Amino acid sequence: MKVEKYNLKSGSDFTRFEFISEGPKGTIRKLIEFQETNNPNIYNLAFGDFNPISHEIDDLAVSDNHDTEKVLATVVAAVYAFFHKYPEVYIYATGSTKARTRLYRMGISRFYENIKEDFYLYGHYNDEFEEFVIGKDYDGFLAQRKF
Amino acid sequence: MMVFWHKENFRNMKTLKEFENKNIPLVAIDKNLDKLQNTVMFTEKLAKANRVLSKVKLPNQKN
């Protein structure tokens, strides 16, 4: 299934990506970062609006540029690029708020039939990760690339 | 700003069509993003992730 995405730029090690959201609110620089966690096999996916002057990220901003699906598709593209470089690890992701986590869950559900061809996907529920089920309210998500 | 398509994207790919079919995007390398390498961003998010991952049981690795 082809979904429109923004063009991605990456740093040399493919752990940091940037793209430009375009819409009624103008152009907004977005940063995606795959962060090393205390577990060397797991990277945390973080995402937000990037201020190029202060070099600060705002992951609580609601930029409302009317391009949610395109933004989510672009984040998924960054996940593919990251896993291409680091195929053995897990990616963990959660929203900065419950509403954001729910938005991500809805996005995952929307593309789940495509996602599950390439990834094992788990939802964080009651202190464990279980196989992702559409419609269930999870606190976070874990992905592992399929070989 | 030096920007080029990373050759890793094309490794083992015989044709561009094969590349596209694998869902791996073409990504421009921007060395300006490397300048942020020593900057820790999303610190609260990372701390939260570490708290969760210290408590939650991971699934068995399938690969």
N, CA and C atoms of all chains as a GROMACS GRO file, in nm:
protein
  630
    1MET      N    1   0.085  -0.120   0.000
    1MET     CA    2   0.000   0.000   0.000
    1MET      C    3   0.088   0.125   0.000
    2LYS      N    4   0.071   0.210  -0.100
    2LYS     CA    5   0.155   0.328  -0.112
    2LYS      C    6   0.090   0.444  -0.036
    3VAL      N    7   0.164   0.503   0.057
    3VAL     CA    8   0.116   0.618   0.132
    3VAL      C    9   0.217   0.730   0.112
    4GLU      N   10   0.164   0.851   0.100
    4GLU     CA   11   0.254   0.964   0.079
    4GLU      C   12   0.341   0.988   0.203
    5LYS      N   13   0.469   1.020   0.176
    5LYS     CA   14   0.561   1.045   0.286
    5LYS      C   15   0.643   1.169   0.253
    6TYR      N   16   0.700   1.228   0.357
    6TYR     CA   17   0.796   1.336   0.336
    6TYR      C   18   0.935   1.278   0.308
    7ASN      N   19   1.018   1.359   0.243
    7ASN     CA   20   1.156   1.317   0.220
    7ASN      C   21   1.233   1.322   0.352
    8LEU      N   22   1.316   1.221   0.371
    8LEU     CA   23   1.392   1.210   0.495
    8LEU      C   24   1.539   1.244   0.473
    9LYS      N   25   1.596   1.309   0.575
    9LYS     CA   26   1.741   1.324   0.582
    9LYS      C   27   1.787   1.251   0.707
   10SER      N   28   1.911   1.204   0.703
   10SER     CA   29   1.961   1.128   0.817
   10SER      C   30   2.104   1.169   0.849
   11GLY      N   31   2.143   1.150   0.975
   11GLY     CA   32   2.284   1.160   1.010
   11GLY      C   33   2.356   1.035   0.960
   12SER      N   34   2.488   1.034   0.972
   12SER     CA   35   2.568   0.925   0.915
   12SER      C   36   2.538   0.789   0.976
   13ASP      N   37   2.494   0.788   1.101
   13ASP     CA   38   2.474   0.659   1.167
   13ASP      C   39   2.328   0.615   1.167
   14PHE      N   40   2.241   0.686   1.099
   14PHE     CA   41   2.100   0.646   1.082
   14PHE      C   42   2.026   0.633   1.215
   15THR      N   43   2.066   0.712   1.316
   15THR     CA   44   1.988   0.713   1.440
   15THR      C   45   1.910   0.843   1.455
   16ARG      N   46   1.938   0.939   1.369
   16ARG     CA   47   1.869   1.067   1.376
   16ARG      C   48   1.823   1.106   1.237
   17PHE      N   49   1.694   1.138   1.226
   17PHE     CA   50   1.635   1.172   1.096
   17PHE      C   51   1.561   1.304   1.108
   18GLU      N   52   1.552   1.371   0.995
   18GLU     CA   53   1.479   1.497   0.994
   18GLU      C   54   1.393   1.504   0.869
   19PHE      N   55   1.277   1.567   0.881
   19PHE     CA   56   1.196   1.597   0.763
   19PHE      C   57   1.120   1.725   0.789
   20ILE      N   58   1.063   1.780   0.684
   20ILE     CA   59   0.991   1.907   0.692
   20ILE      C   60   0.843   1.881   0.668
   21SER      N   61   0.763   1.914   0.768
   21SER     CA   62   0.618   1.906   0.752
   21SER      C   63   0.569   2.034   0.685
   22GLU      N   64   0.479   2.018   0.587
   22GLU     CA   65   0.427   2.136   0.517
   22GLU      C   66   0.275   2.135   0.522
   23GLY      N   67   0.218   2.250   0.557
   23GLY     CA   68   0.074   2.258   0.564
   23GLY      C   69   0.028   2.398   0.599
   24PRO      N   70  -0.096   2.411   0.644
   24PRO     CA   71  -0.152   2.544   0.674
   24PRO      C   72  -0.073   2.621   0.779
   25LYS      N   73  -0.001   2.549   0.866
   25LYS     CA   74   0.079   2.618   0.969
   25LYS      C   75   0.220   2.648   0.920
   26GLY      N   76   0.244   2.628   0.792
   26GLY     CA   77   0.375   2.657   0.734
   26GLY      C   78   0.466   2.535   0.734
   27THR      N   79   0.597   2.560   0.732
   27THR     CA   80   0.693   2.448   0.733
   27THR      C   81   0.743   2.428   0.876
   28ILE      N   82   0.743   2.304   0.917
   28ILE     CA   83   0.784   2.270   1.054
   28ILE      C   84   0.888   2.159   1.046
   29ARG      N   85   1.004   2.184   1.103
   29ARG     CA   86   1.109   2.082   1.104
   29ARG      C   87   1.077   1.980   1.211
   30LYS      N   88   1.083   1.854   1.170
   30LYS     CA   89   1.053   1.743   1.261
   30LYS      C   90   1.178   1.657   1.277
   31LEU      N   91   1.203   1.614   1.397
   31LEU     CA   92   1.319   1.529   1.423
   31LEU      C   93   1.274   1.396   1.479
   32ILE      N   94   1.333   1.290   1.428
   32ILE     CA   95   1.309   1.155   1.479
   32ILE      C   96   1.442   1.104   1.531
   33GLU      N   97   1.443   1.053   1.652
   33GLU     CA   98   1.568   1.002   1.706
   33GLU      C   99   1.547   0.862   1.761
   34PHE      N  100   1.639   0.774   1.729
   34PHE     CA  101   1.642   0.640   1.788
   34PHE      C  102   1.751   0.643   1.893
   35GLN      N  103   1.708   0.635   2.020
   35GLN     CA  104   1.800   0.659   2.130
   35GLN      C  105   1.842   0.528   2.196
   36GLU      N  106   1.969   0.518   2.226
   36GLU     CA  107   2.015   0.402   2.303
   36GLU      C  108   1.953   0.407   2.442
   37THR      N  109   1.903   0.294   2.486
   37THR     CA  110   1.849   0.287   2.622
   37THR      C  111   1.948   0.212   2.711
   38ASN      N  112   1.909   0.187   2.834
   38ASN     CA  113   1.996   0.112   2.924
   38ASN      C  114   2.012  -0.033   2.880
   39ASN      N  115   1.921  -0.081   2.798
   39ASN     CA  116   1.934  -0.214   2.738
   39ASN      C  117   1.994  -0.196   2.598
   40PRO      N  118   2.115  -0.249   2.574
   40PRO     CA  119   2.182  -0.223   2.445
   40PRO      C  120   2.108  -0.280   2.324
   41ASN      N  121   2.011  -0.367   2.347
   41ASN     CA  122   1.935  -0.425   2.235
   41ASN      C  123   1.809  -0.347   2.202
   42ILE      N  124   1.780  -0.242   2.280
   42ILE     CA  125   1.655  -0.169   2.260
   42ILE      C  126   1.684  -0.020   2.240
   43TYR      N  127   1.623   0.034   2.136
   43TYR     CA  128   1.632   0.177   2.108
   43TYR      C  129   1.494   0.239   2.128
   44ASN      N  130   1.494   0.358   2.186
   44ASN     CA  131   1.369   0.431   2.207
   44ASN      C  132   1.346   0.526   2.089
   45LEU      N  133   1.227   0.521   2.032
   45LEU     CA  134   1.192   0.612   1.923
   45LEU      C  135   1.134   0.738   1.983
   46ALA      N  136   1.199   0.852   1.957
   46ALA     CA  137   1.150   0.980   2.004
   46ALA      C  138   1.129   1.072   1.884
   47PHE      N  139   1.031   1.160   1.894
   47PHE     CA  140   0.990   1.237   1.777
   47PHE      C  141   0.929   1.369   1.822
   48GLY      N  142   0.964   1.478   1.754
   48GLY     CA  143   0.903   1.605   1.790
   48GLY      C  144   0.941   1.717   1.695
   49ASP      N  145   0.891   1.837   1.726
   49ASP     CA  146   0.922   1.954   1.646
   49ASP      C  147   1.060   2.006   1.688
   50PHE      N  148   1.141   2.038   1.588
   50PHE     CA  149   1.280   2.077   1.614
   50PHE      C  150   1.298   2.227   1.596
   51ASN      N  151   1.355   2.292   1.697
   51ASN     CA  152   1.388   2.434   1.686
   51ASN      C  153   1.536   2.444   1.647
   52PRO      N  154   1.567   2.485   1.523
   52PRO     CA  155   1.706   2.481   1.477
   52PRO      C  156   1.795   2.585   1.544
   53ILE      N  157   1.732   2.684   1.611
   53ILE     CA  158   1.813   2.788   1.676
   53ILE      C  159   1.850   2.744   1.817
   54SER      N  160   1.753   2.698   1.892
   54SER     CA  161   1.781   2.654   2.029
   54SER      C  162   1.827   2.509   2.035
   55HIS      N  163   1.810   2.436   1.920
   55HIS     CA  164   1.839   2.292   1.916
   55HIS      C  165   1.756   2.216   2.017
   56GLU      N  166   1.639   2.268   2.048
   56GLU     CA  167   1.550   2.198   2.140
   56GLU      C  168   1.440   2.128   2.062
   57ILE      N  169   1.390   2.022   2.125
   57ILE     CA  170   1.281   1.946   2.066
   57ILE      C  171   1.157   1.967   2.150
   58ASP      N  172   1.046   1.983   2.086
   58ASP     CA  173   0.920   1.993   2.158
   58ASP      C  174   0.834   1.874   2.117
   59ASP      N  175   0.825   1.776   2.205
   59ASP     CA  176   0.744   1.658   2.169
   59ASP      C  177   0.602   1.667   2.226
   60LEU      N  178   0.569   1.783   2.279
   60LEU     CA  179   0.432   1.805   2.326
   60LEU      C  180   0.354   1.897   2.234
   61ALA      N  181   0.424   1.959   2.139
   61ALA     CA  182   0.358   2.056   2.051
   61ALA      C  183   0.253   1.987   1.965
   62VAL      N  184   0.142   2.056   1.948
   62VAL     CA  185   0.040   2.010   1.855
   62VAL      C  186   0.045   2.105   1.737
   63SER      N  187   0.121   2.067   1.635
   63SER     CA  188   0.144   2.161   1.526
   63SER      C  189   0.024   2.168   1.431
   64ASP      N  190  -0.055   2.060   1.427
   64ASP     CA  191  -0.181   2.062   1.351
   64ASP      C  192  -0.163   2.114   1.209
   65ASN      N  193  -0.071   2.052   1.137
   65ASN     CA  194  -0.044   2.094   1.000
   65ASN      C  195  -0.126   2.013   0.899
   66HIS      N  196  -0.229   1.944   0.948
   66HIS     CA  197  -0.322   1.869   0.862
   66HIS      C  198  -0.251   1.761   0.780
   67ASP      N  199  -0.152   1.701   0.838
   67ASP     CA  200  -0.076   1.599   0.763
   67ASP      C  201  -0.039   1.480   0.853
   68THR      N  202  -0.127   1.449   0.945
   68THR     CA  203  -0.096   1.345   1.044
   68THR      C  204  -0.056   1.213   0.979
   69GLU      N  205  -0.135   1.170   0.881
   69GLU     CA  206  -0.106   1.041   0.818
   69GLU      C  207   0.028   1.044   0.745
   70LYS      N  208   0.056   1.153   0.679
   70LYS     CA  209   0.182   1.165   0.605
   70LYS      C  210   0.300   1.166   0.705
   71VAL      N  211   0.282   1.234   0.817
   71VAL     CA  212   0.386   1.237   0.919
   71VAL      C  213   0.410   1.096   0.975
   72LEU      N  214   0.303   1.026   1.007
   72LEU     CA  215   0.318   0.890   1.062
   72LEU      C  216   0.385   0.798   0.960
   73ALA      N  217   0.345   0.811   0.834
   73ALA     CA  218   0.407   0.729   0.728
   73ALA      C  219   0.556   0.760   0.717
   74THR      N  220   0.593   0.885   0.737
   74THR     CA  221   0.734   0.924   0.730
   74THR      C  222   0.812   0.865   0.847
   75VAL      N  223   0.750   0.864   0.965
   75VAL     CA  224   0.815   0.802   1.081
   75VAL      C  225   0.835   0.653   1.057
   76VAL      N  226   0.736   0.588   0.998
   76VAL     CA  227   0.749   0.445   0.966
   76VAL      C  228   0.863   0.424   0.867
   77ALA      N  229   0.877   0.513   0.772
   77ALA     CA  230   0.987   0.504   0.675
   77ALA      C  231   1.121   0.514   0.747
   78ALA      N  232   1.129   0.602   0.846
   78ALA     CA  233   1.253   0.614   0.923
   78ALA      C  234   1.282   0.485   0.999
   79VAL      N  235   1.176   0.420   1.047
   79VAL     CA  236   1.192   0.292   1.117
   79VAL      C  237   1.252   0.188   1.022
   80TYR      N  238   1.203   0.184   0.900
   80TYR     CA  239   1.260   0.091   0.800
   80TYR      C  240   1.408   0.121   0.777
   81ALA      N  241   1.440   0.248   0.763
   81ALA     CA  242   1.580   0.286   0.737
   81ALA      C  243   1.668   0.250   0.857
   82PHE      N  244   1.619   0.273   0.977
   82PHE     CA  245   1.695   0.241   1.098
   82PHE      C  246   1.719   0.090   1.108
   83PHE      N  247   1.614   0.012   1.086
   83PHE     CA  248   1.626  -0.133   1.096
   83PHE      C  249   1.716  -0.191   0.986
   84HIS      N  250   1.723  -0.122   0.874
   84HIS     CA  251   1.812  -0.168   0.766
   84HIS      C  252   1.958  -0.160   0.812
   85LYS      N  253   1.986  -0.059   0.894
   85LYS     CA  254   2.120  -0.041   0.949
   85LYS      C  255   2.144  -0.126   1.074
   86TYR      N  256   2.039  -0.141   1.156
   86TYR     CA  257   2.052  -0.211   1.285
   86TYR      C  258   1.946  -0.321   1.292
   87PRO      N  259   1.961  -0.428   1.216
   87PRO     CA  260   1.853  -0.526   1.202
   87PRO      C  261   1.826  -0.610   1.326
   88GLU      N  262   1.922  -0.616   1.418
   88GLU     CA  263   1.910  -0.710   1.530
   88GLU      C  264   1.838  -0.653   1.653
   89VAL      N  265   1.812  -0.523   1.656
   89VAL     CA  266   1.764  -0.461   1.780
   89VAL      C  267   1.611  -0.452   1.782
   90TYR      N  268   1.560  -0.411   1.899
   90TYR     CA  269   1.420  -0.376   1.913
   90TYR      C  270   1.407  -0.224   1.911
   91ILE      N  271   1.288  -0.178   1.870
   91ILE     CA  272   1.253  -0.037   1.885
   91ILE      C  273   1.134  -0.028   1.981
   92TYR      N  274   1.147   0.058   2.082
   92TYR     CA  275   1.037   0.084   2.174
   92TYR      C  276   0.983   0.224   2.143
   93ALA      N  277   0.851   0.241   2.151
   93ALA     CA  278   0.792   0.372   2.125
   93ALA      C  279   0.669   0.392   2.211
   94THR      N  280   0.654   0.514   2.260
   94THR     CA  281   0.533   0.552   2.329
   94THR      C  282   0.512   0.701   2.306
   95GLY      N  283   0.392   0.748   2.327
   95GLY     CA  284   0.365   0.891   2.309
   95GLY      C  285   0.407   0.970   2.432
   96SER      N  286   0.429   1.100   2.412
   96SER     CA  287   0.462   1.187   2.524
   96SER      C  288   0.338   1.212   2.612
   97THR      N  289   0.222   1.182   2.558
   97THR     CA  290   0.098   1.188   2.635
   97THR      C  291   0.015   1.064   2.598
   98LYS      N  292  -0.088   1.037   2.680
   98LYS     CA  293  -0.176   0.922   2.649
   98LYS      C  294  -0.246   0.941   2.514
   99ALA      N  295  -0.282   1.066   2.487
   99ALA     CA  296  -0.350   1.094   2.359
   99ALA      C  297  -0.258   1.064   2.241
  100ARG      N  298  -0.131   1.097   2.256
  100ARG     CA  299  -0.033   1.070   2.150
  100ARG      C  300  -0.014   0.920   2.131
  101THR      N  301  -0.008   0.847   2.245
  101THR     CA  302   0.007   0.701   2.236
  101THR      C  303  -0.112   0.641   2.162
  102ARG      N  304  -0.229   0.694   2.192
  102ARG     CA  305  -0.350   0.646   2.124
  102ARG      C  306  -0.343   0.678   1.974
  103LEU      N  307  -0.290   0.794   1.940
  103LEU     CA  308  -0.276   0.831   1.800
  103LEU      C  309  -0.181   0.735   1.728
  104TYR      N  310  -0.071   0.702   1.795
  104TYR     CA  311   0.024   0.608   1.736
  104TYR      C  312  -0.041   0.471   1.719
  105ARG      N  313  -0.120   0.429   1.820
  105ARG     CA  314  -0.187   0.299   1.812
  105ARG      C  315  -0.282   0.298   1.692
  106MET      N  316  -0.353   0.407   1.672
  106MET     CA  317  -0.446   0.414   1.560
  106MET      C  318  -0.369   0.408   1.428
  107GLY      N  319  -0.254   0.475   1.423
  107GLY     CA  320  -0.173   0.472   1.302
  107GLY      C  321  -0.121   0.332   1.275
  108ILE      N  322  -0.074   0.265   1.378
  108ILE     CA  323  -0.024   0.128   1.363
  108ILE      C  324  -0.137   0.037   1.316
  109SER      N  325  -0.253   0.053   1.377
  109SER     CA  326  -0.368  -0.032   1.339
  109SER      C  327  -0.404  -0.011   1.193
  110ARG      N  328  -0.398   0.113   1.150
  110ARG     CA  329  -0.434   0.148   1.011
  110ARG      C  330  -0.344   0.075   0.911
  111PHE      N  331  -0.214   0.063   0.944
  111PHE     CA  332  -0.119   0.004   0.850
  111PHE      C  333  -0.074  -0.134   0.894
  112TYR      N  334  -0.147  -0.194   0.988
  112TYR     CA  335  -0.098  -0.316   1.053
  112TYR      C  336  -0.076  -0.431   0.954
  113GLU      N  337  -0.167  -0.447   0.860
  113GLU     CA  338  -0.154  -0.558   0.765
  113GLU      C  339  -0.023  -0.548   0.686
  114ASN      N  340   0.022  -0.427   0.660
  114ASN     CA  341   0.149  -0.408   0.590
  114ASN      C  342   0.266  -0.421   0.686
  115ILE      N  343   0.250  -0.361   0.804
  115ILE     CA  344   0.360  -0.362   0.901
  115ILE      C  345   0.397  -0.503   0.941
  116LYS      N  346   0.297  -0.586   0.963
  116LYS     CA  347   0.326  -0.721   1.018
  116LYS      C  348   0.397  -0.811   0.917
  117GLU      N  349   0.401  -0.769   0.790
  117GLU     CA  350   0.478  -0.846   0.692
  117GLU      C  351   0.627  -0.834   0.720
  118ASP      N  352   0.666  -0.721   0.776
  118ASP     CA  353   0.809  -0.693   0.792
  118ASP      C  354   0.855  -0.690   0.938
  119PHE      N  355   0.761  -0.677   1.032
  119PHE     CA  356   0.799  -0.663   1.173
  119PHE      C  357   0.715  -0.753   1.263
  120TYR      N  358   0.777  -0.796   1.374
  120TYR     CA  359   0.701  -0.850   1.486
  120TYR      C  360   0.664  -0.728   1.570
  121LEU      N  361   0.538  -0.720   1.608
  121LEU     CA  362   0.492  -0.601   1.679
  121LEU      C  363   0.427  -0.642   1.810
  122TYR      N  364   0.462  -0.571   1.916
  122TYR     CA  365   0.410  -0.602   2.049
  122TYR      C  366   0.354  -0.476   2.113
  123GLY      N  367   0.256  -0.495   2.202
  123GLY     CA  368   0.200  -0.383   2.277
  123GLY      C  369   0.232  -0.402   2.425
  124HIS      N  370   0.263  -0.290   2.491
  124HIS     CA  371   0.292  -0.294   2.634
  124HIS      C  372   0.161  -0.287   2.711
  125TYR      N  373   0.132  -0.392   2.786
  125TYR     CA  374   0.006  -0.400   2.861
  125TYR      C  375   0.032  -0.475   2.990
  126ASN      N  376  -0.001  -0.413   3.100
  126ASN     CA  377   0.014  -0.479   3.232
  126ASN      C  378   0.153  -0.536   3.254
  127ASP      N  379   0.254  -0.454   3.239
  127ASP     CA  380   0.392  -0.494   3.269
  127ASP      C  381   0.448  -0.606   3.184
  128GLU      N  382   0.392  -0.628   3.069
  128GLU     CA  383   0.458  -0.717   2.975
  128GLU      C  384   0.425  -0.675   2.832
  129PHE      N  385   0.506  -0.728   2.739
  129PHE     CA  386   0.480  -0.703   2.598
  129PHE      C  387   0.410  -0.825   2.540
  130GLU      N  388   0.293  -0.800   2.482
  130GLU     CA  389   0.216  -0.908   2.420
  130GLU      C  390   0.205  -0.881   2.271
  131GLU      N  391   0.172  -0.980   2.194
  131GLU     CA  392   0.155  -0.960   2.049
  131GLU      C  393   0.043  -0.858   2.026
  132PHE      N  394   0.073  -0.766   1.938
  132PHE     CA  395  -0.017  -0.653   1.915
  132PHE      C  396  -0.153  -0.701   1.866
  133VAL      N  397  -0.256  -0.644   1.926
  133VAL     CA  398  -0.394  -0.674   1.886
  133VAL      C  399  -0.462  -0.542   1.851
  134ILE      N  400  -0.523  -0.535   1.736
  134ILE     CA  401  -0.590  -0.411   1.694
  134ILE      C  402  -0.706  -0.381   1.791
  135GLY      N  403  -0.714  -0.256   1.833
  135GLY     CA  404  -0.824  -0.213   1.918
  135GLY      C  405  -0.794  -0.214   2.066
  136LYS      N  406  -0.680  -0.272   2.105
  136LYS     CA  407  -0.647  -0.279   2.248
  136LYS      C  408  -0.567  -0.154   2.287
  137ASP      N  409  -0.594  -0.104   2.406
  137ASP     CA  410  -0.534   0.021   2.451
  137ASP      C  411  -0.400  -0.006   2.518
  138TYR      N  412  -0.290   0.015   2.446
  138TYR     CA  413  -0.157  -0.014   2.499
  138TYR      C  414  -0.088   0.112   2.550
  139ASP      N  415   0.009   0.092   2.639
  139ASP     CA  416   0.088   0.203   2.692
  139ASP      C  417   0.211   0.232   2.606
  140GLY      N  418   0.250   0.138   2.526
  140GLY     CA  419   0.367   0.156   2.440
  140GLY      C  420   0.377   0.040   2.343
  141PHE      N  421   0.479   0.045   2.258
  141PHE     CA  422   0.490  -0.055   2.150
  141PHE      C  423   0.636  -0.097   2.136
  142LEU      N  424   0.652  -0.221   2.092
  142LEU     CA  425   0.786  -0.274   2.067
  142LEU      C  426   0.785  -0.339   1.931
  143ALA      N  427   0.890  -0.313   1.854
  143ALA     CA  428   0.897  -0.371   1.719
  143ALA      C  429   1.031  -0.440   1.700
  144GLN      N  430   1.026  -0.550   1.627
  144GLN     CA  431   1.146  -0.624   1.591
  144GLN      C  432   1.136  -0.661   1.444
  145ARG      N  433   1.245  -0.645   1.372
  145ARG     CA  434   1.239  -0.672   1.229
  145ARG      C  435   1.233  -0.822   1.203
  146LYS      N  436   1.155  -0.861   1.105
  146LYS     CA  437   1.151  -1.002   1.063
  146LYS      C  438   1.261  -1.026   0.961
  147PHE      N  439   1.315  -1.145   0.965
  147PHE     CA  440   1.415  -1.182   0.863
  147PHE      C  441   1.354  -1.284   0.768
  148MET      N  442   2.592   2.245   0.302
  148MET     CA  443   2.536   2.119   0.346
  148MET      C  444   2.561   2.012   0.239
  149MET      N  445   2.635   1.906   0.280
  149MET     CA  446   2.660   1.801   0.183
  149MET      C  447   2.549   1.698   0.196
  150VAL      N  448   2.487   1.670   0.086
  150VAL     CA  449   2.376   1.574   0.089
  150VAL      C  450   2.399   1.474  -0.022
  151PHE      N  451   2.394   1.347   0.010
  151PHE     CA  452   2.403   1.246  -0.096
  151PHE      C  453   2.324   1.123  -0.052
  152TRP      N  454   2.285   1.046  -0.149
  152TRP     CA  455   2.210   0.924  -0.121
  152TRP      C  456   2.310   0.820  -0.073
  153HIS      N  457   2.283   0.758   0.039
  153HIS     CA  458   2.379   0.666   0.099
  153HIS      C  459   2.384   0.536   0.021
  154LYS      N  460   2.504   0.490  -0.009
  154LYS     CA  461   2.518   0.369  -0.092
  154LYS      C  462   2.466   0.246  -0.019
  155GLU      N  463   2.456   0.252   0.112
  155GLU     CA  464   2.404   0.136   0.186
  155GLU      C  465   2.262   0.105   0.145
  156ASN      N  466   2.190   0.212   0.104
  156ASN     CA  467   2.053   0.189   0.060
  156ASN      C  468   2.048   0.099  -0.062
  157PHE      N  469   2.157   0.098  -0.139
  157PHE     CA  470   2.154   0.025  -0.265
  157PHE      C  471   2.231  -0.108  -0.257
  158ARG      N  472   2.281  -0.141  -0.138
  158ARG     CA  473   2.360  -0.263  -0.128
  158ARG      C  474   2.272  -0.382  -0.159
  159ASN      N  475   2.320  -0.474  -0.241
  159ASN     CA  476   2.246  -0.595  -0.277
  159ASN      C  477   2.118  -0.569  -0.354
  160MET      N  478   2.096  -0.448  -0.396
  160MET     CA  479   1.976  -0.418  -0.474
  160MET      C  480   2.016  -0.417  -0.620
  161LYS      N  481   1.947  -0.499  -0.700
  161LYS     CA  482   1.987  -0.505  -0.841
  161LYS      C  483   1.926  -0.390  -0.919
  162THR      N  484   1.802  -0.354  -0.883
  162THR     CA  485   1.733  -0.248  -0.955
  162THR      C  486   1.665  -0.157  -0.856
  163LEU      N  487   1.630  -0.036  -0.901
  163LEU     CA  488   1.560   0.057  -0.815
  163LEU      C  489   1.423   0.004  -0.778
  164LYS      N  490   1.361  -0.070  -0.867
  164LYS     CA  491   1.227  -0.126  -0.840
  164LYS      C  492   1.235  -0.224  -0.723
  165GLU      N  493   1.341  -0.305  -0.722
  165GLU     CA  494   1.359  -0.399  -0.612
  165GLU      C  495   1.376  -0.324  -0.482
  166PHE      N  496   1.448  -0.214  -0.487
  166PHE     CA  497   1.469  -0.130  -0.371
  166PHE      C  498   1.337  -0.076  -0.321
  167GLU      N  499   1.256  -0.023  -0.409
  167GLU     CA  500   1.128   0.035  -0.370
  167GLU      C  501   1.038  -0.071  -0.308
  168ASN      N  502   1.043  -0.192  -0.365
  168ASN     CA  503   0.957  -0.297  -0.315
  168ASN      C  504   0.991  -0.335  -0.172
  169LYS      N  505   1.109  -0.306  -0.128
  169LYS     CA  506   1.148  -0.345   0.007
  169LYS      C  507   1.108  -0.240   0.111
  170ASN      N  508   1.037  -0.136   0.074
  170ASN     CA  509   0.988  -0.034   0.168
  170ASN      C  510   1.098   0.045   0.237
  171ILE      N  511   1.222   0.022   0.201
  171ILE     CA  512   1.329   0.099   0.263
  171ILE      C  513   1.343   0.229   0.186
  172PRO      N  514   1.329   0.342   0.254
  172PRO     CA  515   1.325   0.469   0.179
  172PRO      C  516   1.464   0.512   0.134
  173LEU      N  517   1.467   0.592   0.030
  173LEU     CA  518   1.589   0.663  -0.004
  173LEU      C  519   1.606   0.774   0.098
  174VAL      N  520   1.723   0.783   0.156
  174VAL     CA  521   1.746   0.881   0.261
  174VAL      C  522   1.869   0.962   0.224
  175ALA      N  523   1.855   1.093   0.233
  175ALA     CA  524   1.970   1.180   0.207
  175ALA      C  525   2.051   1.194   0.336
  176ILE      N  526   2.181   1.176   0.322
  176ILE     CA  527   2.268   1.194   0.440
  176ILE      C  528   2.299   1.342   0.455
  177ASP      N  529   2.274   1.393   0.573
  177ASP     CA  530   2.303   1.534   0.602
  177ASP      C  531   2.397   1.538   0.721
  178LYS      N  532   2.521   1.575   0.695
  178LYS     CA  533   2.622   1.572   0.802
  178LYS      C  534   2.594   1.677   0.910
  179ASN      N  535   2.507   1.773   0.881
  179ASN     CA  536   2.469   1.869   0.984
  179ASN      C  537   2.401   1.800   1.101
  180LEU      N  538   2.332   1.691   1.073
  180LEU     CA  539   2.264   1.617   1.181
  180LEU      C  540   2.367   1.549   1.271
  181ASP      N  541   2.486   1.522   1.218
  181ASP     CA  542   2.591   1.462   1.302
  181ASP      C  543   2.639   1.560   1.408
  182LYS      N  544   2.621   1.688   1.384
  182LYS     CA  545   2.667   1.789   1.481
  182LYS      C  546   2.588   1.780   1.611
  183LEU      N  547   2.469   1.719   1.603
  183LEU     CA  548   2.386   1.706   1.723
  183LEU      C  549   2.418   1.580   1.800
  184GLN      N  550   2.519   1.507   1.754
  184GLN     CA  551   2.548   1.375   1.810
  184GLN      C  552   2.570   1.378   1.961
  185ASN      N  553   2.636   1.482   2.011
  185ASN     CA  554   2.665   1.488   2.154
  185ASN      C  555   2.559   1.561   2.233
  186THR      N  556   2.450   1.595   2.166
  186THR     CA  557   2.338   1.662   2.234
  186THR      C  558   2.234   1.558   2.270
  187VAL      N  559   2.201   1.548   2.396
  187VAL     CA  560   2.097   1.453   2.437
  187VAL      C  561   1.961   1.522   2.426
  188MET      N  562   1.880   1.466   2.341
  188MET     CA  563   1.746   1.524   2.320
  188MET      C  564   1.641   1.431   2.379
  189PHE      N  565   1.523   1.482   2.397
  189PHE     CA  566   1.412   1.401   2.449
  189PHE      C  567   1.453   1.332   2.580
  190THR      N  568   1.514   1.407   2.670
  190THR     CA  569   1.571   1.345   2.790
  190THR      C  570   1.463   1.280   2.877
  191GLU      N  571   1.350   1.349   2.891
  191GLU     CA  572   1.242   1.292   2.975
  191GLU      C  573   1.185   1.167   2.912
  192LYS      N  574   1.174   1.170   2.780
  192LYS     CA  575   1.120   1.055   2.708
  192LYS      C  576   1.211   0.933   2.725
  193LEU      N  577   1.340   0.958   2.718
  193LEU     CA  578   1.437   0.848   2.734
  193LEU      C  579   1.434   0.794   2.876
  194ALA      N  580   1.423   0.884   2.972
  194ALA     CA  581   1.417   0.841   3.112
  194ALA      C  582   1.292   0.756   3.136
  195LYS      N  583   1.181   0.799   3.078
  195LYS     CA  584   1.055   0.722   3.091
  195LYS      C  585   1.070   0.585   3.027
  196ALA      N  586   1.131   0.582   2.908
  196ALA     CA  587   1.151   0.453   2.839
  196ALA      C  588   1.236   0.360   2.925
  197ASN      N  589   1.342   0.413   2.984
  197ASN     CA  590   1.429   0.329   3.067
  197ASN      C  591   1.355   0.276   3.190
  198ARG      N  592   1.268   0.359   3.247
  198ARG     CA  593   1.189   0.313   3.364
  198ARG      C  594   1.098   0.198   3.322
  199VAL      N  595   1.030   0.214   3.210
  199VAL     CA  596   0.938   0.110   3.162
  199VAL      C  597   1.015  -0.018   3.130
  200LEU      N  598   1.125  -0.004   3.058
  200LEU     CA  599   1.198  -0.121   3.012
  200LEU      C  600   1.267  -0.195   3.125
  201SER      N  601   1.288  -0.126   3.238
  201SER     CA  602   1.351  -0.194   3.352
  201SER      C  603   1.250  -0.285   3.422
  202LYS      N  604   1.122  -0.260   3.400
  202LYS     CA  605   1.018  -0.336   3.473
  202LYS      C  606   0.949  -0.439   3.384
  203VAL      N  607   0.942  -0.412   3.255
  203VAL     CA  608   0.857  -0.493   3.168
  203VAL      C  609   0.934  -0.611   3.112
  204LYS      N  610   0.869  -0.726   3.110
  204LYS     CA  611   0.931  -0.846   3.056
  204LYS      C  612   0.929  -0.838   2.904
  205LEU      N  613   1.045  -0.862   2.842
  205LEU     CA  614   1.053  -0.857   2.696
  205LEU      C  615   1.001  -0.986   2.635
  206PRO      N  616   0.948  -0.981   2.514
  206PRO     CA  617   0.907  -1.105   2.448
  206PRO      C  618   1.030  -1.186   2.409
  207ASN      N  619   1.012  -1.315   2.384
  207ASN     CA  620   1.124  -1.397   2.337
  207ASN      C  621   1.164  -1.352   2.198
  208GLN      N  622   1.296  -1.337   2.177
  208GLN     CA  623   1.345  -1.292   2.047
  208GLN      C  624   1.312  -1.399   1.943
  209LYS      N  625   1.245  -1.357   1.836
  209LYS     CA  626   1.194  -1.454   1.739
  209LYS      C  627   1.297  -1.490   1.633
  210ASN      N  628   1.389  -1.397   1.602
  210ASN     CA  629   1.485  -1.424   1.495
  210ASN      C  630   1.607  -1.498   1.548
   0.00000   0.00000   0.00000
